[in-house]
Amino acid sequence: MISVIGHELAELSSNPLVNTWYAGEDLTAPTEIGDLCKGLYGTGGGRGYIGQVMRDKQGRTFNMNGKSVRKFLV
């Protein structure tokens, strides 16, 4: 759920009028910026860097730190 919310917030902030910031070479079917890394975690999404995935002591993966030592995979 965090990933989907983050994805939509990124698209909203980079393309609030839904008429700019598209990627891809097919002008008839452009890809929104947030869709380049949808569902991808770690390096390599959309031919760019989308965060290094790390593991905690219990083996759970995360790429963001929150309050009170909480960790999240976004």
All heavy atoms as TSV, in Angstrom:
chain	resi	resn	atom	element	x	y	z
A	1	MET	N	N	0.824	-1.181	0.000
A	1	MET	CA	C	0.000	0.000	0.000
A	1	MET	C	C	0.875	1.255	0.000
A	1	MET	O	O	0.590	2.203	-0.714
A	1	MET	CB	C	-0.904	-0.028	1.221
A	1	MET	CG	C	-2.019	0.938	1.154
A	1	MET	SD	S	-3.223	0.449	2.399
A	1	MET	CE	C	-3.766	2.015	2.919
A	2	ILE	N	N	1.956	1.224	0.781
A	2	ILE	CA	C	2.873	2.366	0.819
A	2	ILE	C	C	3.458	2.610	-0.564
A	2	ILE	O	O	3.597	3.743	-0.998
A	2	ILE	CB	C	4.007	2.108	1.842
A	2	ILE	CG1	C	3.453	2.125	3.254
A	2	ILE	CG2	C	5.132	3.087	1.689
A	2	ILE	CD1	C	3.316	3.476	3.878
A	3	SER	N	N	3.811	1.530	-1.258
A	3	SER	CA	C	4.390	1.667	-2.587
A	3	SER	C	C	3.412	2.332	-3.554
A	3	SER	O	O	3.791	3.216	-4.323
A	3	SER	CB	C	4.798	0.288	-3.119
A	3	SER	OG	O	5.307	0.407	-4.417
A	4	VAL	N	N	2.154	1.929	-3.516
A	4	VAL	CA	C	1.150	2.500	-4.413
A	4	VAL	C	C	0.912	3.971	-4.082
A	4	VAL	O	O	0.851	4.815	-4.978
A	4	VAL	CB	C	-0.177	1.704	-4.335
A	4	VAL	CG1	C	-1.266	2.395	-5.130
A	4	VAL	CG2	C	0.031	0.287	-4.841
A	5	ILE	N	N	0.801	4.285	-2.796
A	5	ILE	CA	C	0.591	5.681	-2.396
A	5	ILE	C	C	1.796	6.535	-2.803
A	5	ILE	O	O	1.635	7.625	-3.358
A	5	ILE	CB	C	0.333	5.774	-0.879
A	5	ILE	CG1	C	-1.020	5.148	-0.544
A	5	ILE	CG2	C	0.382	7.228	-0.410
A	5	ILE	CD1	C	-1.269	4.953	0.936
A	6	GLY	N	N	3.003	6.032	-2.540
A	6	GLY	CA	C	4.209	6.757	-2.935
A	6	GLY	C	C	4.277	6.968	-4.437
A	6	GLY	O	O	4.657	8.043	-4.918
A	7	HIS	N	N	3.910	5.948	-5.186
A	7	HIS	CA	C	3.890	6.018	-6.645
A	7	HIS	C	C	2.947	7.120	-7.125
A	7	HIS	O	O	3.306	7.957	-7.948
A	7	HIS	CB	C	3.441	4.650	-7.185
A	7	HIS	CG	C	3.008	4.644	-8.602
A	7	HIS	ND1	N	3.853	4.296	-9.620
A	7	HIS	CD2	C	1.817	4.933	-9.184
A	7	HIS	CE1	C	3.195	4.377	-10.766
A	7	HIS	NE2	N	1.960	4.762	-10.523
A	8	GLU	N	N	1.730	7.131	-6.594
A	8	GLU	CA	C	0.745	8.129	-7.013
A	8	GLU	C	C	1.121	9.530	-6.556
A	8	GLU	O	O	0.915	10.505	-7.288
A	8	GLU	CB	C	-0.654	7.759	-6.512
A	8	GLU	CG	C	-1.210	6.489	-7.140
A	8	GLU	CD	C	-1.290	6.519	-8.661
A	8	GLU	OE1	O	-1.476	7.609	-9.262
A	8	GLU	OE2	O	-1.154	5.447	-9.269
A	9	LEU	N	N	1.703	9.669	-5.368
A	9	LEU	CA	C	2.150	10.987	-4.903
A	9	LEU	C	C	3.277	11.519	-5.778
A	9	LEU	O	O	3.341	12.720	-6.064
A	9	LEU	CB	C	2.593	10.916	-3.447
A	9	LEU	CG	C	1.475	10.794	-2.424
A	9	LEU	CD1	C	2.052	10.580	-1.028
A	9	LEU	CD2	C	0.571	12.016	-2.439
A	10	ALA	N	N	4.179	10.633	-6.210
A	10	ALA	CA	C	5.261	11.053	-7.101
A	10	ALA	C	C	4.695	11.553	-8.428
A	10	ALA	O	O	5.137	12.575	-8.962
A	10	ALA	CB	C	6.227	9.898	-7.337
A	11	GLU	N	N	3.712	10.849	-8.961
A	11	GLU	CA	C	3.099	11.301	-10.216
A	11	GLU	C	C	2.333	12.600	-10.028
A	11	GLU	O	O	2.389	13.488	-10.879
A	11	GLU	CB	C	2.169	10.217	-10.771
A	11	GLU	CG	C	2.920	9.048	-11.338
A	11	GLU	CD	C	2.024	8.011	-11.990
A	11	GLU	OE1	O	0.796	8.018	-11.773
A	11	GLU	OE2	O	2.581	7.182	-12.718
A	12	LEU	N	N	1.642	12.728	-8.917
A	12	LEU	CA	C	0.885	13.952	-8.650
A	12	LEU	C	C	1.813	15.152	-8.521
A	12	LEU	O	O	1.534	16.217	-9.068
A	12	LEU	CB	C	0.052	13.789	-7.375
A	12	LEU	CG	C	-0.735	15.018	-6.926
A	12	LEU	CD1	C	-1.811	15.357	-7.951
A	12	LEU	CD2	C	-1.368	14.767	-5.577
A	13	SER	N	N	2.935	14.978	-7.834
A	13	SER	CA	C	3.842	16.111	-7.640
A	13	SER	C	C	4.634	16.456	-8.894
A	13	SER	O	O	4.981	17.606	-9.111
A	13	SER	CB	C	4.787	15.843	-6.473
A	13	SER	OG	O	5.627	14.758	-6.757
A	14	SER	N	N	4.924	15.478	-9.747
A	14	SER	CA	C	5.705	15.755	-10.952
A	14	SER	C	C	4.823	16.068	-12.156
A	14	SER	O	O	5.299	16.604	-13.143
A	14	SER	CB	C	6.632	14.578	-11.282
A	14	SER	OG	O	5.870	13.439	-11.639
A	15	ASN	N	N	3.536	15.755	-12.082
A	15	ASN	CA	C	2.645	15.937	-13.230
A	15	ASN	C	C	1.225	16.258	-12.742
A	15	ASN	O	O	0.299	15.489	-12.989
A	15	ASN	CB	C	2.660	14.669	-14.082
A	15	ASN	CG	C	1.929	14.844	-15.392
A	15	ASN	OD1	O	1.545	15.936	-15.770
A	15	ASN	ND2	N	1.728	13.747	-16.092
A	16	PRO	N	N	1.030	17.381	-12.046
A	16	PRO	CA	C	-0.278	17.664	-11.446
A	16	PRO	C	C	-1.407	17.854	-12.454
A	16	PRO	O	O	-2.567	17.609	-12.134
A	16	PRO	CB	C	-0.038	18.931	-10.637
A	16	PRO	CG	C	1.151	19.568	-11.257
A	16	PRO	CD	C	1.995	18.433	-11.780
A	17	LEU	N	N	-1.104	18.280	-13.663
A	17	LEU	CA	C	-2.150	18.506	-14.669
A	17	LEU	C	C	-2.316	17.326	-15.619
A	17	LEU	O	O	-3.113	17.385	-16.556
A	17	LEU	CB	C	-1.852	19.779	-15.462
A	17	LEU	CG	C	-1.751	21.053	-14.622
A	17	LEU	CD1	C	-1.366	22.236	-15.502
A	17	LEU	CD2	C	-3.043	21.314	-13.883
A	18	VAL	N	N	-1.565	16.262	-15.393
A	18	VAL	CA	C	-1.605	15.042	-16.209
A	18	VAL	C	C	-1.401	15.359	-17.698
A	18	VAL	O	O	-2.066	14.836	-18.563
A	18	VAL	CB	C	-2.921	14.268	-15.984
A	18	VAL	CG1	C	-2.827	12.871	-16.578
A	18	VAL	CG2	C	-3.286	14.179	-14.519
A	19	ASN	N	N	-0.428	16.230	-17.956
A	19	ASN	CA	C	-0.158	16.577	-19.360
A	19	ASN	C	C	1.334	16.745	-19.654
A	19	ASN	O	O	1.696	17.196	-20.727
A	19	ASN	CB	C	-0.906	17.855	-19.744
A	19	ASN	CG	C	-0.474	19.054	-18.928
A	19	ASN	OD1	O	0.375	18.948	-18.055
A	19	ASN	ND2	N	-1.067	20.190	-19.212
A	20	THR	N	N	2.194	16.414	-18.702
A	20	THR	CA	C	3.636	16.559	-18.915
A	20	THR	C	C	4.377	15.412	-18.241
A	20	THR	O	O	3.785	14.558	-17.604
A	20	THR	CB	C	4.155	17.878	-18.304
A	20	THR	OG1	O	3.829	17.896	-16.916
A	20	THR	CG2	C	3.555	19.085	-18.971
A	21	TRP	N	N	5.685	15.424	-18.328
A	21	TRP	CA	C	6.562	14.461	-17.665
A	21	TRP	C	C	6.238	13.016	-18.016
A	21	TRP	O	O	5.959	12.193	-17.180
A	21	TRP	CB	C	6.564	14.639	-16.144
A	21	TRP	CG	C	7.206	15.918	-15.726
A	21	TRP	CD1	C	6.557	17.052	-15.348
A	21	TRP	CD2	C	8.590	16.219	-15.680
A	21	TRP	NE1	N	7.455	18.034	-15.065
A	21	TRP	CE2	C	8.723	17.546	-15.248
A	21	TRP	CE3	C	9.739	15.490	-15.947
A	21	TRP	CZ2	C	9.951	18.158	-15.095
A	21	TRP	CZ3	C	10.954	16.105	-15.783
A	21	TRP	CH2	C	11.048	17.418	-15.366
A	22	TYR	N	N	6.268	12.740	-19.290
A	22	TYR	CA	C	6.084	11.376	-19.765
A	22	TYR	C	C	7.409	10.859	-20.303
A	22	TYR	O	O	8.270	11.623	-20.700
A	22	TYR	CB	C	5.030	11.317	-20.871
A	22	TYR	CG	C	3.626	11.538	-20.365
A	22	TYR	CD1	C	3.026	12.776	-20.457
A	22	TYR	CD2	C	2.921	10.502	-19.781
A	22	TYR	CE1	C	1.738	12.977	-19.990
A	22	TYR	CE2	C	1.638	10.691	-19.309
A	22	TYR	CZ	C	1.050	11.937	-19.414
A	22	TYR	OH	O	-0.216	12.127	-18.948
A	23	ALA	N	N	7.543	9.566	-20.316
A	23	ALA	CA	C	8.754	8.935	-20.832
A	23	ALA	C	C	8.365	7.964	-21.935
A	23	ALA	O	O	7.209	7.609	-22.076
A	23	ALA	CB	C	9.476	8.199	-19.713
A	24	GLY	N	N	9.336	7.524	-22.665
A	24	GLY	CA	C	9.086	6.554	-23.730
A	24	GLY	C	C	9.129	7.217	-25.087
A	24	GLY	O	O	8.969	8.421	-25.225
A	25	GLU	N	N	9.343	6.401	-26.078
A	25	GLU	CA	C	9.487	6.929	-27.422
A	25	GLU	C	C	8.198	6.914	-28.216
A	25	GLU	O	O	8.077	7.577	-29.229
A	25	GLU	CB	C	10.578	6.146	-28.148
A	25	GLU	CG	C	11.912	6.274	-27.413
A	25	GLU	CD	C	13.077	5.767	-28.225
A	25	GLU	OE1	O	12.916	5.537	-29.431
A	25	GLU	OE2	O	14.148	5.627	-27.625
A	26	ASP	N	N	7.209	6.160	-27.760
A	26	ASP	CA	C	5.926	6.091	-28.459
A	26	ASP	C	C	5.038	7.222	-27.957
A	26	ASP	O	O	4.481	7.162	-26.867
A	26	ASP	CB	C	5.266	4.737	-28.210
A	26	ASP	CG	C	3.969	4.581	-28.985
A	26	ASP	OD1	O	3.554	5.526	-29.690
A	26	ASP	OD2	O	3.368	3.498	-28.888
A	27	LEU	N	N	4.902	8.273	-28.735
A	27	LEU	CA	C	4.115	9.437	-28.325
A	27	LEU	C	C	2.624	9.136	-28.219
A	27	LEU	O	O	1.879	9.860	-27.574
A	27	LEU	CB	C	4.358	10.600	-29.277
A	27	LEU	CG	C	5.804	11.111	-29.333
A	27	LEU	CD1	C	5.937	12.220	-30.357
A	27	LEU	CD2	C	6.264	11.578	-27.968
A	28	THR	N	N	2.175	8.057	-28.859
A	28	THR	CA	C	0.742	7.711	-28.778
A	28	THR	C	C	0.426	6.924	-27.505
A	28	THR	O	O	-0.731	6.807	-27.132
A	28	THR	CB	C	0.300	6.893	-30.006
A	28	THR	OG1	O	1.021	5.661	-30.024
A	28	THR	CG2	C	0.551	7.666	-31.290
A	29	ALA	N	N	1.443	6.385	-26.852
A	29	ALA	CA	C	1.236	5.625	-25.610
A	29	ALA	C	C	2.372	5.928	-24.635
A	29	ALA	O	O	3.203	5.080	-24.342
A	29	ALA	CB	C	1.169	4.133	-25.909
A	30	PRO	N	N	2.415	7.167	-24.123
A	30	PRO	CA	C	3.518	7.525	-23.222
A	30	PRO	C	C	3.384	6.856	-21.851
A	30	PRO	O	O	2.307	6.428	-21.461
A	30	PRO	CB	C	3.372	9.040	-23.093
A	30	PRO	CG	C	1.923	9.301	-23.328
A	30	PRO	CD	C	1.469	8.254	-24.312
A	31	THR	N	N	4.495	6.777	-21.151
A	31	THR	CA	C	4.546	6.197	-19.817
A	31	THR	C	C	4.754	7.315	-18.806
A	31	THR	O	O	5.666	8.113	-18.964
A	31	THR	CB	C	5.719	5.201	-19.715
A	31	THR	OG1	O	5.533	4.189	-20.689
A	31	THR	CG2	C	5.793	4.580	-18.336
A	32	GLU	N	N	3.906	7.377	-17.777
A	32	GLU	CA	C	4.101	8.383	-16.744
A	32	GLU	C	C	5.377	8.071	-15.971
A	32	GLU	O	O	5.750	6.909	-15.807
A	32	GLU	CB	C	2.924	8.404	-15.777
A	32	GLU	CG	C	1.680	9.018	-16.375
A	32	GLU	CD	C	0.559	9.065	-15.369
A	32	GLU	OE1	O	0.011	8.002	-15.045
A	32	GLU	OE2	O	0.240	10.178	-14.910
A	33	ILE	N	N	6.012	9.104	-15.462
A	33	ILE	CA	C	7.274	8.964	-14.752
A	33	ILE	C	C	7.186	7.936	-13.622
A	33	ILE	O	O	8.060	7.103	-13.459
A	33	ILE	CB	C	7.727	10.343	-14.221
A	33	ILE	CG1	C	8.193	11.225	-15.361
A	33	ILE	CG2	C	8.762	10.232	-13.134
A	33	ILE	CD1	C	9.368	10.721	-16.152
A	34	GLY	N	N	6.125	7.969	-12.827
A	34	GLY	CA	C	5.976	7.045	-11.710
A	34	GLY	C	C	5.856	5.596	-12.131
A	34	GLY	O	O	6.115	4.688	-11.350
A	35	ASP	N	N	5.468	5.354	-13.384
A	35	ASP	CA	C	5.305	3.981	-13.854
A	35	ASP	C	C	6.625	3.322	-14.237
A	35	ASP	O	O	6.685	2.110	-14.411
A	35	ASP	CB	C	4.365	3.942	-15.064
A	35	ASP	CG	C	2.950	4.318	-14.682
A	35	ASP	OD1	O	2.559	4.043	-13.533
A	35	ASP	OD2	O	2.237	4.894	-15.511
A	36	LEU	N	N	7.698	4.111	-14.355
A	36	LEU	CA	C	8.986	3.538	-14.742
A	36	LEU	C	C	9.515	2.557	-13.710
A	36	LEU	O	O	10.192	1.597	-14.055
A	36	LEU	CB	C	10.017	4.649	-14.967
A	36	LEU	CG	C	9.793	5.499	-16.207
A	36	LEU	CD1	C	10.806	6.635	-16.242
A	36	LEU	CD2	C	9.880	4.656	-17.455
A	37	CYS	N	N	9.231	2.805	-12.435
A	37	CYS	CA	C	9.771	1.928	-11.394
A	37	CYS	C	C	8.672	1.235	-10.599
A	37	CYS	O	O	8.918	0.698	-9.531
A	37	CYS	CB	C	10.678	2.716	-10.454
A	37	CYS	SG	S	9.866	4.105	-9.672
A	38	LYS	N	N	7.479	1.183	-11.128
A	38	LYS	CA	C	6.347	0.563	-10.439
A	38	LYS	C	C	6.639	-0.917	-10.163
A	38	LYS	O	O	6.931	-1.680	-11.064
A	38	LYS	CB	C	5.105	0.693	-11.314
A	38	LYS	CG	C	3.846	0.152	-10.715
A	38	LYS	CD	C	2.700	0.428	-11.675
A	38	LYS	CE	C	1.437	-0.247	-11.236
A	38	LYS	NZ	N	0.367	-0.029	-12.220
A	39	GLY	N	N	6.593	-1.284	-8.897
A	39	GLY	CA	C	6.813	-2.672	-8.518
A	39	GLY	C	C	8.261	-3.089	-8.456
A	39	GLY	O	O	8.561	-4.248	-8.194
A	40	LEU	N	N	9.192	-2.169	-8.693
A	40	LEU	CA	C	10.619	-2.492	-8.642
A	40	LEU	C	C	11.220	-1.928	-7.372
A	40	LEU	O	O	10.916	-0.803	-6.982
A	40	LEU	CB	C	11.351	-1.907	-9.849
A	40	LEU	CG	C	10.901	-2.422	-11.209
A	40	LEU	CD1	C	11.653	-1.693	-12.305
A	40	LEU	CD2	C	11.132	-3.907	-11.320
A	41	TYR	N	N	12.087	-2.689	-6.746
A	41	TYR	CA	C	12.735	-2.252	-5.518
A	41	TYR	C	C	14.229	-2.437	-5.683
A	41	TYR	O	O	14.690	-3.463	-6.138
A	41	TYR	CB	C	12.233	-3.065	-4.327
A	41	TYR	CG	C	10.732	-2.968	-4.175
A	41	TYR	CD1	C	9.910	-3.950	-4.694
A	41	TYR	CD2	C	10.166	-1.877	-3.543
A	41	TYR	CE1	C	8.533	-3.848	-4.573
A	41	TYR	CE2	C	8.792	-1.767	-3.417
A	41	TYR	CZ	C	7.980	-2.758	-3.928
A	41	TYR	OH	O	6.630	-2.653	-3.812
A	42	GLY	N	N	14.989	-1.420	-5.350
A	42	GLY	CA	C	16.433	-1.481	-5.483
A	42	GLY	C	C	16.898	-0.734	-6.707
A	42	GLY	O	O	16.180	0.061	-7.286
A	43	THR	N	N	18.114	-0.979	-7.112
A	43	THR	CA	C	18.694	-0.245	-8.226
A	43	THR	C	C	18.174	-0.769	-9.558
A	43	THR	O	O	17.762	-1.918	-9.677
A	43	THR	CB	C	20.231	-0.373	-8.211
A	43	THR	OG1	O	20.551	-1.754	-8.240
A	43	THR	CG2	C	20.831	0.251	-6.977
A	44	GLY	N	N	18.176	0.077	-10.558
A	44	GLY	CA	C	17.886	-0.350	-11.916
A	44	GLY	C	C	16.511	-0.016	-12.449
A	44	GLY	O	O	16.248	-0.212	-13.614
A	45	GLY	N	N	15.581	0.480	-11.668
A	45	GLY	CA	C	14.247	0.793	-12.171
A	45	GLY	C	C	14.274	1.970	-13.115
A	45	GLY	O	O	14.848	3.002	-12.815
A	46	GLY	N	N	13.663	1.824	-14.261
A	46	GLY	CA	C	13.601	2.921	-15.219
A	46	GLY	C	C	14.964	3.398	-15.657
A	46	GLY	O	O	15.161	4.567	-15.916
A	47	ARG	N	N	15.896	2.479	-15.719
A	47	ARG	CA	C	17.272	2.788	-16.103
A	47	ARG	C	C	17.893	3.836	-15.169
A	47	ARG	O	O	18.716	4.625	-15.564
A	47	ARG	CB	C	17.340	3.233	-17.554
A	47	ARG	CG	C	16.925	2.147	-18.518
A	47	ARG	CD	C	16.957	2.629	-19.943
A	47	ARG	NE	N	15.928	3.602	-20.248
A	47	ARG	CZ	C	14.653	3.319	-20.522
A	47	ARG	NH1	N	14.263	2.077	-20.533
A	47	ARG	NH2	N	13.789	4.256	-20.798
A	48	GLY	N	N	17.493	3.862	-13.898
A	48	GLY	CA	C	18.026	4.824	-12.944
A	48	GLY	C	C	18.156	4.219	-11.565
A	48	GLY	O	O	18.020	3.019	-11.371
A	49	TYR	N	N	18.388	5.053	-10.595
A	49	TYR	CA	C	18.575	4.603	-9.215
A	49	TYR	C	C	17.296	4.843	-8.420
A	49	TYR	O	O	16.804	5.967	-8.368
A	49	TYR	CB	C	19.729	5.370	-8.577
A	49	TYR	CG	C	19.992	4.941	-7.166
A	49	TYR	CD1	C	20.659	3.749	-6.918
A	49	TYR	CD2	C	19.567	5.705	-6.102
A	49	TYR	CE1	C	20.901	3.331	-5.618
A	49	TYR	CE2	C	19.806	5.298	-4.804
A	49	TYR	CZ	C	20.467	4.113	-4.571
A	49	TYR	OH	O	20.701	3.702	-3.291
A	50	ILE	N	N	16.720	3.784	-7.830
A	50	ILE	CA	C	15.497	3.944	-7.049
A	50	ILE	C	C	15.681	3.512	-5.599
A	50	ILE	O	O	14.725	3.240	-4.910
A	50	ILE	CB	C	14.313	3.194	-7.687
A	50	ILE	CG1	C	14.619	1.712	-7.834
A	50	ILE	CG2	C	13.925	3.799	-8.998
A	50	ILE	CD1	C	13.453	0.888	-8.316
A	51	GLY	N	N	16.898	3.492	-5.124
A	51	GLY	CA	C	17.145	3.189	-3.713
A	51	GLY	C	C	17.768	1.822	-3.490
A	51	GLY	O	O	17.387	0.850	-4.111
A	52	GLN	N	N	18.717	1.778	-2.612
A	52	GLN	CA	C	19.381	0.524	-2.285
A	52	GLN	C	C	18.553	-0.248	-1.270
A	52	GLN	O	O	18.185	0.276	-0.237
A	52	GLN	CB	C	20.767	0.807	-1.713
A	52	GLN	CG	C	21.561	-0.429	-1.405
A	52	GLN	CD	C	21.869	-1.227	-2.654
A	52	GLN	OE1	O	22.227	-0.669	-3.679
A	52	GLN	NE2	N	21.716	-2.522	-2.577
A	53	VAL	N	N	18.250	-1.493	-1.562
A	53	VAL	CA	C	17.504	-2.332	-0.628
A	53	VAL	C	C	18.483	-2.958	0.351
A	53	VAL	O	O	19.501	-3.515	-0.041
A	53	VAL	CB	C	16.709	-3.432	-1.376
A	53	VAL	CG1	C	16.056	-4.390	-0.405
A	53	VAL	CG2	C	15.670	-2.799	-2.267
A	54	MET	N	N	18.156	-2.839	1.645
A	54	MET	CA	C	19.007	-3.384	2.703
A	54	MET	C	C	18.225	-4.434	3.485
A	54	MET	O	O	17.020	-4.550	3.325
A	54	MET	CB	C	19.456	-2.245	3.614
A	54	MET	CG	C	20.301	-1.210	2.875
A	54	MET	SD	S	20.463	0.337	3.756
A	54	MET	CE	C	18.953	1.158	3.260
A	55	ARG	N	N	18.918	-5.194	4.318
A	55	ARG	CA	C	18.274	-6.205	5.172
A	55	ARG	C	C	18.568	-5.888	6.627
A	55	ARG	O	O	19.688	-5.540	6.978
A	55	ARG	CB	C	18.788	-7.602	4.849
A	55	ARG	CG	C	18.343	-8.118	3.514
A	55	ARG	CD	C	18.674	-9.599	3.371
A	55	ARG	NE	N	18.266	-10.075	2.072
A	55	ARG	CZ	C	17.054	-10.498	1.777
A	55	ARG	NH1	N	16.126	-10.504	2.702
A	55	ARG	NH2	N	16.750	-10.916	0.574
A	56	ASP	N	N	17.534	-6.063	7.472
A	56	ASP	CA	C	17.755	-5.880	8.903
A	56	ASP	C	C	18.238	-7.199	9.517
A	56	ASP	O	O	18.439	-8.189	8.806
A	56	ASP	CB	C	16.508	-5.340	9.608
A	56	ASP	CG	C	15.337	-6.304	9.586
A	56	ASP	OD1	O	15.505	-7.483	9.194
A	56	ASP	OD2	O	14.227	-5.880	9.969
A	57	LYS	N	N	18.422	-7.235	10.819
A	57	LYS	CA	C	18.953	-8.432	11.492
A	57	LYS	C	C	18.039	-9.641	11.361
A	57	LYS	O	O	18.483	-10.773	11.439
A	57	LYS	CB	C	19.207	-8.125	12.967
A	57	LYS	CG	C	20.322	-7.139	13.167
A	57	LYS	CD	C	20.508	-6.796	14.624
A	57	LYS	CE	C	21.592	-5.747	14.765
A	57	LYS	NZ	N	21.764	-5.310	16.145
A	58	GLN	N	N	16.739	-9.415	11.157
A	58	GLN	CA	C	15.790	-10.517	10.987
A	58	GLN	C	C	15.657	-10.940	9.517
A	58	GLN	O	O	14.875	-11.818	9.190
A	58	GLN	CB	C	14.410	-10.110	11.509
A	58	GLN	CG	C	14.316	-10.016	13.018
A	58	GLN	CD	C	14.931	-8.724	13.560
A	58	GLN	OE1	O	14.942	-7.698	12.894
A	58	GLN	NE2	N	15.463	-8.796	14.765
A	59	GLY	N	N	16.396	-10.286	8.613
A	59	GLY	CA	C	16.362	-10.638	7.200
A	59	GLY	C	C	15.283	-9.924	6.403
A	59	GLY	O	O	15.116	-10.197	5.227
A	60	ARG	N	N	14.565	-8.985	7.016
A	60	ARG	CA	C	13.521	-8.241	6.306
A	60	ARG	C	C	14.160	-7.134	5.481
A	60	ARG	O	O	15.097	-6.482	5.924
A	60	ARG	CB	C	12.523	-7.655	7.304
A	60	ARG	CG	C	11.780	-8.745	8.079
A	60	ARG	CD	C	10.941	-8.135	9.146
A	60	ARG	NE	N	11.809	-7.498	10.145
A	60	ARG	CZ	C	11.509	-7.368	11.417
A	60	ARG	NH1	N	10.349	-7.796	11.882
A	60	ARG	NH2	N	12.336	-6.792	12.254
A	61	THR	N	N	13.652	-6.928	4.283
A	61	THR	CA	C	14.217	-5.912	3.401
A	61	THR	C	C	13.556	-4.555	3.626
A	61	THR	O	O	12.376	-4.467	3.956
A	61	THR	CB	C	14.061	-6.316	1.926
A	61	THR	OG1	O	12.687	-6.559	1.653
A	61	THR	CG2	C	14.870	-7.553	1.591
A	62	PHE	N	N	14.342	-3.494	3.418
A	62	PHE	CA	C	13.847	-2.127	3.547
A	62	PHE	C	C	14.726	-1.191	2.738
A	62	PHE	O	O	15.846	-1.524	2.386
A	62	PHE	CB	C	13.813	-1.694	5.024
A	62	PHE	CG	C	15.175	-1.513	5.642
A	62	PHE	CD1	C	15.742	-0.254	5.742
A	62	PHE	CD2	C	15.890	-2.600	6.118
A	62	PHE	CE1	C	17.005	-0.083	6.311
A	62	PHE	CE2	C	17.133	-2.439	6.695
A	62	PHE	CZ	C	17.695	-1.176	6.788
A	63	ASN	N	N	14.177	-0.028	2.393
A	63	ASN	CA	C	14.975	1.005	1.737
A	63	ASN	C	C	14.701	2.394	2.301
A	63	ASN	O	O	15.200	3.372	1.796
A	63	ASN	CB	C	14.806	0.982	0.217
A	63	ASN	CG	C	13.382	1.176	-0.231
A	63	ASN	OD1	O	12.467	1.359	0.569
A	63	ASN	ND2	N	13.169	1.140	-1.528
A	64	MET	N	N	13.895	2.465	3.362
A	64	MET	CA	C	13.640	3.741	4.029
A	64	MET	C	C	13.592	3.537	5.537
A	64	MET	O	O	13.106	2.517	6.014
A	64	MET	CB	C	12.316	4.352	3.566
A	64	MET	CG	C	12.316	4.775	2.122
A	64	MET	SD	S	10.843	5.687	1.694
A	64	MET	CE	C	11.215	7.263	2.443
A	65	ASN	N	N	14.092	4.528	6.247
A	65	ASN	CA	C	14.042	4.515	7.709
A	65	ASN	C	C	12.967	5.479	8.175
A	65	ASN	O	O	12.868	6.593	7.671
A	65	ASN	CB	C	15.388	4.932	8.303
A	65	ASN	CG	C	16.452	3.916	8.029
A	65	ASN	OD1	O	16.331	2.777	8.429
A	65	ASN	ND2	N	17.486	4.317	7.320
A	66	GLY	N	N	12.174	5.058	9.150
A	66	GLY	CA	C	11.129	5.899	9.712
A	66	GLY	C	C	11.439	6.257	11.149
A	66	GLY	O	O	12.549	6.050	11.638
A	67	LYS	N	N	10.444	6.788	11.831
A	67	LYS	CA	C	10.600	7.147	13.239
A	67	LYS	C	C	10.698	5.893	14.094
A	67	LYS	O	O	10.207	4.835	13.724
A	67	LYS	CB	C	9.403	7.966	13.703
A	67	LYS	CG	C	9.427	9.395	13.264
A	67	LYS	CD	C	8.283	10.134	13.913
A	67	LYS	CE	C	8.475	11.614	13.792
A	67	LYS	NZ	N	7.458	12.360	14.520
A	68	SER	N	N	11.290	6.055	15.249
A	68	SER	CA	C	11.413	4.970	16.235
A	68	SER	C	C	12.060	3.721	15.642
A	68	SER	O	O	11.628	2.602	15.888
A	68	SER	CB	C	10.042	4.624	16.821
A	68	SER	OG	O	9.450	5.762	17.413
A	69	VAL	N	N	13.057	3.902	14.818
A	69	VAL	CA	C	13.839	2.818	14.219
A	69	VAL	C	C	12.986	1.903	13.335
A	69	VAL	O	O	13.337	0.759	13.096
A	69	VAL	CB	C	14.584	2.008	15.308
A	69	VAL	CG1	C	15.690	1.160	14.700
A	69	VAL	CG2	C	15.195	2.909	16.361
A	70	ARG	N	N	11.855	2.371	12.849
A	70	ARG	CA	C	11.030	1.561	11.942
A	70	ARG	C	C	11.630	1.615	10.543
A	70	ARG	O	O	12.214	2.617	10.144
A	70	ARG	CB	C	9.597	2.081	11.928
A	70	ARG	CG	C	8.951	1.954	13.301
A	70	ARG	CD	C	7.539	2.340	13.237
A	70	ARG	NE	N	6.783	1.101	13.047
A	70	ARG	CZ	C	5.479	1.049	13.080
A	70	ARG	NH1	N	4.770	2.128	13.262
A	70	ARG	NH2	N	4.866	-0.098	12.916
A	71	LYS	N	N	11.479	0.532	9.825
A	71	LYS	CA	C	12.035	0.433	8.480
A	71	LYS	C	C	10.913	0.072	7.502
A	71	LYS	O	O	10.008	-0.678	7.840
A	71	LYS	CB	C	13.124	-0.629	8.455
A	71	LYS	CG	C	14.288	-0.266	9.374
A	71	LYS	CD	C	15.302	-1.366	9.450
A	71	LYS	CE	C	16.451	-1.126	10.336
A	71	LYS	NZ	N	16.736	0.139	10.870
A	72	PHE	N	N	11.000	0.618	6.278
A	72	PHE	CA	C	9.946	0.422	5.288
A	72	PHE	C	C	10.542	0.080	3.927
A	72	PHE	O	O	11.621	0.571	3.574
A	72	PHE	CB	C	9.103	1.696	5.134
A	72	PHE	CG	C	8.439	2.134	6.398
A	72	PHE	CD1	C	9.065	3.017	7.253
A	72	PHE	CD2	C	7.199	1.636	6.733
A	72	PHE	CE1	C	8.445	3.410	8.426
A	72	PHE	CE2	C	6.564	2.020	7.902
A	72	PHE	CZ	C	7.193	2.913	8.756
A	73	LEU	N	N	9.841	-0.746	3.180
A	73	LEU	CA	C	10.210	-1.037	1.792
A	73	LEU	C	C	9.247	-0.267	0.911
A	73	LEU	O	O	8.066	-0.568	0.841
A	73	LEU	CB	C	10.117	-2.541	1.508
A	73	LEU	CG	C	10.495	-2.967	0.095
A	73	LEU	CD1	C	11.954	-2.615	-0.194
A	73	LEU	CD2	C	10.250	-4.444	-0.085
A	74	VAL	N	N	9.758	0.782	0.267
A	74	VAL	CA	C	8.918	1.650	-0.578
A	74	VAL	C	C	9.459	1.633	-1.987
A	74	VAL	O	O	10.632	1.796	-2.199
A	74	VAL	CB	C	8.905	3.101	-0.031
A	74	VAL	CG1	C	8.105	3.999	-0.926
A	74	VAL	CG2	C	8.349	3.095	1.378
